[in-house]
Amino acid sequence: MNRNAGMKLAVFIVVVALLIANMPSAKIASAQGEEPVNAGYVPGELIVGVITDSKDGPALKAESFNAAAAQIGASVADIALDESSYLIRFDSDEEAERAIGYLQQQPWVSFVERNQAATVAESLPAGKEVSPLYYNPSDPSRFLEWQLNKIMYYQAPAPVSTNVPCIVVIDTGVAYNHVDLQGKVYRGKDFVSNDMYPMDLHGRGTHMAGIAAAKTNNAVGIAGISPLSKILAIRVANANGSGTAWKVSQGIQWANSAGASKCGGQVPKIYVLGLSFSNRSTAITNQVNIAANKGRLVIAAAGNNNSSVKVWPGAEPKAFGVAATEENDRRTWFSNFDTAAAPWVDIVAPGYSIYSTLIGGKYDLMDGTAMSAAVVAGVAARVWSKYPNLTLAQLRSKLQNTGDPAQGFPRVIKRVNLYRALGGTKITLQGRIFNGPNSEPLSGANVVVKNAATGQVVCSTITRANGYYSCLVPKSTKFQVSASKTGYRYQTKTVYLGTSSKLNINLALASNAAGSWEVVIQWQGWQPYQSPGREMDLWLVEPTTPTCYSAWLGNNYNINVTTGADSFKFGQTEGIIVKEAEGGLMDVWVSIWDGSPSPWGDSRITGSGLEAVIYHNNAWVGRLFVPGTPTTLTSDNWYLGQIDLDNGTWTKVNQIKTDEQVPACMNK
């Protein structure tokens, strides 16, 4: 023992004596079971960091710390890999709370904190039916991965096989026997079972692993974003999906100590974490900073609380916090977010209704910012493989600067785009085609994009089974997007590029088999900026009665709610079919559903970009856009016009009305 270490130990002995004199002793606590979910803190547990010496190592070795813990009525439950911090356990929360103040005053202690339990908003199945439709002979379920269309996966260059980074999944473990992951998952430490078999018993970690790096072109299941990346699995969360700050900090530390030999020859440069904590943990912060100093990217979920309150480690300056978007590039109803005054989210990515691998060899849909973090992990791996000389700061900047604008966030923030991050420069035009009077995306529709000024076709494609189309188009100020399919009415729309590098155009096609009149209502492009979502209701009103008919009331006019459910599970697109044989007059209204009390705040229908298309006898009659005025807080009713079923005529009104001006039978 050198002189410095001896002096430190002497100080430690004096401190222990003082602790004994001023604090009642307690018996050594027995080991506890599974951590409670959403409990805030693990009862009776503290994380204690000890001052380290860069030359001599920790000021106190493990055997000395064990003695100190026993004297204050605690037991050492776990020790950090480098012995720089300890998890200690007391018989009661009161004893642990009382010890914090004493420990913070000691010269050999660098920090003391409660061992937090992760705030887990469960990533449950999204509640959509998964149709067994065929998409690709190699990966038959790729059509269900809408996030691949959204990040322009199919337009990006193929993955390169050099300098591929390993992706470290620090979560519930990974089902390394899953057919779409088998052979590419390397086993790190399981901090729940305290062994080297981090088998997933929950599902989230396996789901994240599949999104980021599942096998591709194996004629099975799905396609990963970075299929050549290997996966290093570290388990820090139990079968309930919950974990603690201590376990997460130790998982990151274990990854920090791992080299290429731990992941099949690939350097573990990208970490992805799905857990979040409501309070900052010094133990986690220290390990995130060490990872960043090693040039490794720590990607962390922003949390699923629909809140701007910071969660950790997503809010760590040296972590890469990821929020979630849905199909229209709008914030999902559950995703956390930040503000311009207090920014902490770094990027956004698809995180709603994401299809991926699950335990038991299965596949299913899940929601959550953990899924978004996995998308970013896959993109980051592809980018670092193509540009291996990028520094960590340069990689972060490239992912952010090449993204596409997202909506529903209080500040400007971008959704990751693989094509552009890999050097693509064209405008990315994409969207979905819907079956107007039905509730399904429309596959096999022909989409043609023309330069509106010259008439030149710049893209011609066919929608996939999920209704998506994607185009790369040259710069222009105006495009004409057309969609058609046998048995459906032709739809076209002229769109302006403006200052965006991306366009998102959805179209709903009405069926030729419909009745005499049809009206289709939909958001155009992005949803309006509303929180957490917005459902519209389309109404028919008999003005002489008046009697109101809406999709949820039941009626004899065959009113059908149609496609485009947002992440709040509510419709963005509705359609009505009115049979001419019914006769009489029908006023056509649209209202924003507020409920009681209103869950939507004070944002109104005005300025929303809502449009209506009217057909009669299979012919296009006209298109209306919601007027921008007035903007009072009750201006959420749109009176489109009147259908005269006896004479076959349409009278346009196109006015915004307040709640006081609408028919009494409508639900405002």
MOQUI-V183208 format. One record per residue. N is the residue number from 1. RES is the residue in one small letter. PSI is psi in whole degrees, 0 to 359 (* if undefined). D_FIRST is the distance of its C-alpha to the first C-alpha in Angstrom with 2 decimals. Layout:
# MOQUI-V183208
n->{N N}
res->{RES RES}
psi->{PSI PSI}
d_first->{D_FIRST D_FIRST}
This chain:
# MOQUI-V183208
n->{1 2 3 4 5 6 7 8 9 10 11 12 13 14 15 16 17 18 19 20 21 22 23 24 25 26 27 28 29 30 31 32 33 34 35 36 37 38 39 40 41 42 43 44 45 46 47 48 49 50 51 52 53 54 55 56 57 58 59 60 61 62 63 64 65 66 67 68 69 70 71 72 73 74 75 76 77 78 79 80 81 82 83 84 85 86 87 88 89 90 91 92 93 94 95 96 97 98 99 100 101 102 103 104 105 106 107 108 109 110 111 112 113 114 115 116 117 118 119 120 121 122 123 124 125 126 127 128 129 130 131 132 133 134 135 136 137 138 139 140 141 142 143 144 145 146 147 148 149 150 151 152 153 154 155 156 157 158 159 160 161 162 163 164 165 166 167 168 169 170 171 172 173 174 175 176 177 178 179 180 181 182 183 184 185 186 187 188 189 190 191 192 193 194 195 196 197 198 199 200 201 202 203 204 205 206 207 208 209 210 211 212 213 214 215 216 217 218 219 220 221 222 223 224 225 226 227 228 229 230 231 232 233 234 235 236 237 238 239 240 241 242 243 244 245 246 247 248 249 250 251 252 253 254 255 256 257 258 259 260 261 262 263 264 265 266 267 268 269 270 271 272 273 274 275 276 277 278 279 280 281 282 283 284 285 286 287 288 289 290 291 292 293 294 295 296 297 298 299 300 301 302 303 304 305 306 307 308 309 310 311 312 313 314 315 316 317 318 319 320 321 322 323 324 325 326 327 328 329 330 331 332 333 334 335 336 337 338 339 340 341 342 343 344 345 346 347 348 349 350 351 352 353 354 355 356 357 358 359 360 361 362 363 364 365 366 367 368 369 370 371 372 373 374 375 376 377 378 379 380 381 382 383 384 385 386 387 388 389 390 391 392 393 394 395 396 397 398 399 400 401 402 403 404 405 406 407 408 409 410 411 412 413 414 415 416 417 418 419 420 421 422 423 424 425 426 427 428 429 430 431 432 433 434 435 436 437 438 439 440 441 442 443 444 445 446 447 448 449 450 451 452 453 454 455 456 457 458 459 460 461 462 463 464 465 466 467 468 469 470 471 472 473 474 475 476 477 478 479 480 481 482 483 484 485 486 487 488 489 490 491 492 493 494 495 496 497 498 499 500 501 502 503 504 505 506 507 508 509 510 511 512 513 514 515 516 517 518 519 520 521 522 523 524 525 526 527 528 529 530 531 532 533 534 535 536 537 538 539 540 541 542 543 544 545 546 547 548 549 550 551 552 553 554 555 556 557 558 559 560 561 562 563 564 565 566 567 568 569 570 571 572 573 574 575 576 577 578 579 580 581 582 583 584 585 586 587 588 589 590 591 592 593 594 595 596 597 598 599 600 601 602 603 604 605 606 607 608 609 610 611 612 613 614 615 616 617 618 619 620 621 622 623 624 625 626 627 628 629 630 631 632 633 634 635 636 637 638 639 640 641 642 643 644 645 646 647 648 649 650 651 652 653 654 655 656 657 658 659 660 661 662 663 664 665 666 667 668}
res->{m n r n a g m k l a v f i v v v a l l i a n m p s a k i a s a q g e e p v n a g y v p g e l i v g v i t d s k d g p a l k a e s f n a a a a q i g a s v a d i a l d e s s y l i r f d s d e e a e r a i g y l q q q p w v s f v e r n q a a t v a e s l p a g k e v s p l y y n p s d p s r f l e w q l n k i m y y q a p a p v s t n v p c i v v i d t g v a y n h v d l q g k v y r g k d f v s n d m y p m d l h g r g t h m a g i a a a k t n n a v g i a g i s p l s k i l a i r v a n a n g s g t a w k v s q g i q w a n s a g a s k c g g q v p k i y v l g l s f s n r s t a i t n q v n i a a n k g r l v i a a a g n n n s s v k v w p g a e p k a f g v a a t e e n d r r t w f s n f d t a a a p w v d i v a p g y s i y s t l i g g k y d l m d g t a m s a a v v a g v a a r v w s k y p n l t l a q l r s k l q n t g d p a q g f p r v i k r v n l y r a l g g t k i t l q g r i f n g p n s e p l s g a n v v v k n a a t g q v v c s t i t r a n g y y s c l v p k s t k f q v s a s k t g y r y q t k t v y l g t s s k l n i n l a l a s n a a g s w e v v i q w q g w q p y q s p g r e m d l w l v e p t t p t c y s a w l g n n y n i n v t t g a d s f k f g q t e g i i v k e a e g g l m d v w v s i w d g s p s p w g d s r i t g s g l e a v i y h n n a w v g r l f v p g t p t t l t s d n w y l g q i d l d n g t w t k v n q i k t d e q v p a c m n k}
psi->{129 175 318 316 322 319 318 319 323 316 317 317 319 317 316 320 319 320 318 320 331 3 130 141 160 155 158 131 148 158 143 167 213 143 144 146 132 32 352 296 153 121 131 8 139 148 125 120 140 148 133 156 125 336 317 352 201 147 327 128 167 318 323 320 322 318 318 317 318 324 334 15 24 162 152 114 331 157 136 155 321 12 24 349 158 147 117 153 134 165 333 160 325 318 319 316 320 330 338 310 319 314 322 338 353 138 343 3 128 328 157 135 155 147 105 148 137 144 100 110 107 138 76 161 144 350 16 148 136 108 134 62 150 135 309 136 341 306 91 342 13 334 338 347 78 337 333 319 318 322 9 43 318 342 346 155 157 152 142 150 2 150 32 124 148 142 123 118 109 90 234 12 183 137 88 357 3 138 329 0 342 134 349 0 127 140 117 199 144 107 359 311 353 49 194 34 76 60 134 125 5 305 332 315 320 320 316 318 319 318 313 320 27 156 152 151 36 13 23 135 231 180 130 156 320 76 342 352 140 165 131 116 126 124 120 1 146 191 341 354 3 154 186 163 322 310 319 317 320 326 316 318 320 318 321 330 350 139 193 332 339 351 47 29 353 138 128 85 349 121 144 128 133 347 154 156 146 342 151 137 121 323 317 316 314 318 325 318 321 317 314 321 336 1 26 142 119 108 125 140 141 351 160 43 6 50 155 359 133 141 157 145 7 326 358 133 328 3 171 96 135 125 172 143 163 193 334 21 31 151 134 156 333 343 138 164 172 186 164 328 332 71 138 346 132 330 164 160 161 133 16 130 52 129 128 185 149 167 158 17 16 177 148 174 140 154 153 155 343 323 321 318 322 323 313 323 316 317 316 320 319 319 315 331 320 325 73 344 0 135 169 317 321 323 312 315 319 317 320 317 338 5 175 149 140 160 167 6 146 346 167 124 154 149 134 143 109 315 311 327 334 14 359 144 350 165 136 110 127 169 192 149 129 154 105 301 11 190 26 148 152 113 159 15 141 123 125 129 127 151 116 334 321 344 2 132 123 348 138 122 173 137 145 182 339 9 359 147 152 136 144 122 150 164 136 160 342 133 153 118 125 146 141 154 144 129 359 155 140 137 141 153 136 130 149 138 316 223 1 152 11 144 145 105 117 142 145 123 132 148 140 344 3 180 200 323 142 136 129 127 136 155 143 127 233 157 158 164 94 157 135 345 187 126 133 153 132 131 145 133 126 109 338 341 305 146 136 141 130 164 322 356 337 134 178 22 9 52 128 126 136 201 176 32 135 186 351 7 19 156 144 344 132 155 151 148 124 120 131 332 343 327 168 188 145 117 141 122 156 134 150 127 121 328 189 113 167 124 359 357 206 8 134 175 336 140 15 345 18 144 157 138 131 133 150 126 48 16 144 126 315 172 135 145 141 130 155 354 158 179 30 164 344 15 70 33 129 116 105 310 197 134 126 100 332 318 354 37 157 128 118 137 303 61 149 136 151 170 328 345 356 161 143 335 351 146 106 *}
d_first->{0.00 3.80 6.69 8.25 6.23 6.33 9.89 10.71 10.00 12.08 14.69 14.80 15.56 18.27 19.67 20.00 21.80 24.12 24.85 25.77 28.00 29.81 30.16 31.98 30.13 31.48 31.42 29.45 31.73 33.30 33.32 36.10 38.64 39.84 39.26 42.47 44.36 44.78 43.20 41.30 38.02 36.65 37.11 34.06 31.48 29.02 26.80 23.62 21.67 18.13 17.03 15.26 13.56 15.38 12.57 9.50 11.88 12.69 11.48 11.90 11.63 14.96 14.59 13.73 16.63 18.90 18.60 19.36 22.28 23.71 23.82 25.97 28.23 27.07 25.88 23.85 26.62 24.90 21.76 22.05 21.54 18.60 17.31 18.41 21.02 22.19 25.68 26.11 29.37 31.29 34.48 36.48 36.79 37.12 33.71 32.14 34.13 33.15 29.41 29.62 30.16 27.35 24.79 26.09 25.36 21.62 19.39 17.03 20.22 21.89 25.04 26.85 30.07 32.53 32.62 35.97 38.58 40.27 43.76 45.65 49.27 50.29 51.47 54.53 57.32 59.44 62.67 64.67 66.67 65.43 68.51 68.26 69.59 69.20 67.59 66.23 66.66 63.03 61.16 63.83 62.12 61.18 64.15 62.45 59.48 61.12 57.88 58.43 61.76 60.33 57.57 60.16 58.40 61.57 62.24 58.78 58.20 56.93 53.18 51.71 49.58 47.10 43.82 44.24 41.26 40.06 40.69 38.04 39.72 37.33 39.63 41.31 40.64 43.31 46.00 45.13 48.20 50.65 53.19 52.70 48.89 48.48 46.73 45.18 42.64 39.08 37.07 33.91 32.13 34.20 32.29 35.20 35.40 31.76 32.88 33.90 37.60 38.27 41.95 43.81 45.56 46.83 48.27 47.03 44.31 46.83 49.39 47.06 46.15 49.85 50.77 48.16 48.38 50.79 52.50 55.66 58.83 58.21 61.44 59.52 58.70 57.31 55.93 52.46 52.10 49.55 50.58 48.59 45.26 43.17 41.57 38.04 38.33 35.62 36.74 35.69 39.00 40.86 44.45 45.69 44.25 41.83 38.06 35.37 33.28 30.11 31.61 32.99 29.71 28.03 31.03 30.76 27.03 27.87 30.63 28.42 26.22 29.39 31.02 34.49 33.78 33.66 37.17 39.27 38.47 39.01 36.33 35.86 36.81 38.86 37.79 40.48 39.97 42.82 41.19 41.24 39.91 41.68 38.63 35.96 32.62 29.50 27.80 30.72 31.04 27.49 28.19 31.67 30.35 27.85 30.81 32.99 30.49 30.55 34.35 35.14 37.97 37.42 40.93 41.35 44.47 45.92 46.97 50.34 51.21 53.97 52.10 50.78 47.80 44.53 42.66 39.15 37.71 41.13 41.10 37.70 38.47 36.55 38.16 41.78 43.81 46.99 50.09 53.01 56.59 59.63 62.46 64.01 60.77 60.66 57.78 57.83 58.69 55.25 52.96 50.84 51.51 50.53 52.58 53.10 51.68 48.46 47.98 45.24 47.01 46.74 49.42 51.74 52.84 55.15 53.90 57.06 58.67 56.38 57.11 54.27 52.66 51.92 50.54 52.96 54.12 56.04 56.65 57.51 57.59 54.84 54.44 51.36 49.20 46.87 49.73 50.00 46.31 46.87 49.87 47.84 45.09 47.78 49.31 46.00 45.29 48.74 48.35 44.95 46.38 49.33 47.42 43.97 43.15 43.39 40.34 39.38 41.24 44.25 44.41 44.44 47.12 49.25 49.28 50.33 52.84 54.70 55.22 58.51 59.38 58.92 60.77 60.19 57.10 57.25 56.10 56.66 54.35 54.82 54.95 53.24 55.66 54.59 57.62 57.06 53.27 54.02 56.32 59.62 61.84 64.93 65.77 64.77 67.69 67.32 68.62 70.19 73.77 74.88 77.85 79.55 81.28 78.63 74.97 73.48 72.25 74.92 74.08 76.26 77.48 78.30 76.53 77.88 76.44 78.69 78.47 80.79 82.24 83.08 83.36 81.09 79.17 75.47 74.20 75.84 73.92 74.28 72.25 69.90 70.11 68.00 70.51 68.20 69.26 67.21 68.58 67.33 69.95 70.49 70.47 73.61 74.62 76.51 76.49 78.86 77.22 79.64 79.24 81.84 82.33 85.45 86.56 84.83 86.00 84.79 82.33 81.41 79.51 79.08 75.63 74.34 71.03 70.44 67.02 65.14 63.90 64.58 67.50 67.59 71.15 72.18 75.80 77.63 80.65 83.51 85.25 88.85 89.49 89.00 91.80 93.91 91.39 87.66 85.15 81.51 78.97 75.51 72.76 73.02 69.83 66.97 67.25 67.72 64.78 64.84 62.26 61.45 64.52 68.29 71.06 74.61 77.72 80.96 84.14 87.84 90.09 93.81 94.99 98.15 96.51 93.67 91.67 88.15 86.71 83.02 80.93 79.42 82.73 84.67 88.00 90.73 89.90 87.13 84.42 81.25 77.68 76.14 73.03 69.99 67.94 64.99 61.54 62.95 65.35 68.36 71.04 71.34 74.56 77.67 81.13 84.55 87.55 90.88 93.88 97.07 99.11 97.59 99.61 99.40 97.05 93.25 91.03 87.62 84.62 80.86 78.62 74.92 73.99 72.36 72.51 72.30 70.15 69.49 66.16 66.61 66.51 69.14 69.12 72.69 74.50 75.70 74.03 72.48 73.93 75.76 78.77 81.69 83.84 87.32 89.37 92.95 94.60 91.75 92.15 89.73 91.13 88.49 84.95 83.93 80.75 79.76 80.97 78.45 80.26 80.46 76.87 77.25 74.82 77.41 78.54 77.26 80.54 82.14 85.86 86.51 90.22 92.97 94.15 97.87 98.09 101.91 102.44 99.32 98.17 94.91 94.81 91.69 90.41 86.73 85.88 82.92 83.85 82.16 81.74 84.89 86.95 86.28 88.41 87.64 86.98 83.96 80.49 78.88}
